[in-house]
Amino acid sequence: MNAKRNSCIIGAISSILLLFLDQLTKYFASTNLKGGNSIILIKDVFQLHYLENRGAAFGMMQGMKILFVIGTVLMLALMIFIYWKSPMDKRYRWARFILILLTSGALGNLTDRLVLDYVVDFFYFELINFPIFNVADIYVTCGMVLMILFCFFYYKEEELDELLPFRKAQKKNGK
């Protein structure tokens, strides 16, 4: 039980530190870029450009804050549950790390939505006209890519059942 408690403490502290980093970068973006003061880092390739995003990824579903808040809270509850239920074996450290990334990203954008009513975005790849994003989005994207890679190439089916207790219950019930 000490290992579980320590893992949860480390996970919570890590998530708080990552959340702090996200919010700090958004603060700097808000104070230095708001009002059209873009900073060109690589001409015609990459710049810092302030944007208030009231939608989801890529600006979709503008103005649906309540839906995003409810969805995020539900996902956070699920991720915390999975983290708590995850085995303490070394093999599952990556799963816990991925959950920390996903949780931190979700908390970063949720904080913006609750406090500001929008999410502060500021990284812009002009070369490919990629949608403007932020540090929390990087956490979520990296977490999802890692999750996909680990589910396909690292964890075996029975290990995923161990990590996701509801999968085990579904199989037990024959579904």
N, C-alpha and C positions, 0 to 999 in steps of 0.2 A: 504493500500500500504506500510505503514511502516513495518508491520509484514513481508510482502514478502521481502522487501529490507533487513531487519535485518536477516531473515532466509538465504538469499543468501550470505550475508556477513559472517555469522557464517559458512555456508557451505563451502565457499571459504577458509576461514581461517583454518577450520578443514582439508580440503583437502591438503592445503599447509603444515600444520604441519605433517600430515600422510606421505606426499610425502617426506618431510625433514627426517623423521624417516627412511623411506625406503632407501633413498639415503645415509644416514649416516651409516646404517648397511652394505650397499654394499661397501662403502668406506673402512670401517673397514675390511670387507672380502677381498677386493682387496689388501689392504696394509699388512694384516697379514696372509692370506691364499694362496695367489698366489704363484705358484712355488712348490706346493705340500705340503705345511705346514698345513696339516689337524689337527684339534683339536678334539680329541676324548672326548666327554662329558660323554657318557655311552658306555663302551666297547661293541662292536658288536651290538649296538642298534642305537645310535645317535651320529652324528659328524658334525662338520663344515668343509666343503670341497668345495674349490673354483672350479667353472665351468663357462666357457663363453658359454652361450647358444645363438646360432644364429638362433634358430628355435622358435616354439611356445611351448605350454605346452608339457611336457614330451619329448622335443627335436624334435618334429615332424616338418616337412616342413622347414628343414634347408635352410638358405640362401634366404628366401623370404621376406627380410626386407621391401621392398616397399609395398607389400601386407599387412603386419602387420601394417605399419604406416598408410596407407589409411584406413584400417579397424578400427584401434584404433581411429583415428580422427573422423570418422563417428559415432562410438559408443559414443565417448565423447560428440559430438554435440547432439546426441539423449538423453543422460543422463542429460545434462544441460537443454535441452528443457523440459524434463519431470519434472526435479526439479523445474524449473521456473513455469511450469503450475500446479504443485501439489497444492492442497488446503492447506490452512494454519491451518486447523483443527488439534487438538491434535492427532487425529486418524492417521494422515498421517506422524507423526514424524518419525516412523519407516521406512517408504518408503524413506524419505529424508536421514535418516542415512545410509540406504542400498546404496543409490545413491552416497553418500560421499565415502563409502568404495570402491565401484566399480570404481568411478572416480579416487580416489587416487591410486588404484592398476594399473589402465590403464596408468595413468600419470607416475608412477614410472618406469614401463617397457618401455614405450614410450621414456622417457628421456634417458634411457640406450641405446636404439636402435639408437636414433638420435645422441647422443654424442659419444658412444663407438662402434657402429655397432653390438653390442651383448648385451645380458642381463646377469648381474652378478647373479648367483645362488650360494647358499652356505649351505643350510640346507639339511642334508642327513640322512634319516632313513635307516640305513644299515640293520637292522633286517629284514625288508620286501623288501629291495632293491627298495625303493620308489624313483622315480625321484627327483633329486636335485631341490630345489625351493628357493624362497626368500620372503621377507616381503610383497612385492607388490602382490605376488601370494596368500599369506595368506589373504590379504584384499579382493581380487577378489573371492577366494573360500568361505570365510565367508559371503561375500555379496550375492553370488549366493545361498548358502544354506539358508540364512535368507529370501531371496526373494522367494524361493520355498515354504518355511514353511509359510510365511505370505500370499502368494497368495492362498495357499490351506486351511489354518486354521484360518486366521485372517480377511482378507478383503473379503467382499461379492462381488459378480459379479458387482453390480452397483457402488461399491466403486472403483473397478479396472477400470471401464469405466470412472470414474471421474479423476482417476490418469493418465490414458492413453487416452488423448483426441482423438487419431486416432481410438481407439476401438469404441468410441461413434459415431464417424463419419461413420465408417463402418456399424454399426448397423442401423444408421439413413438411410443409402443408401441401406439397405436390403441385405448386403453381409455377 
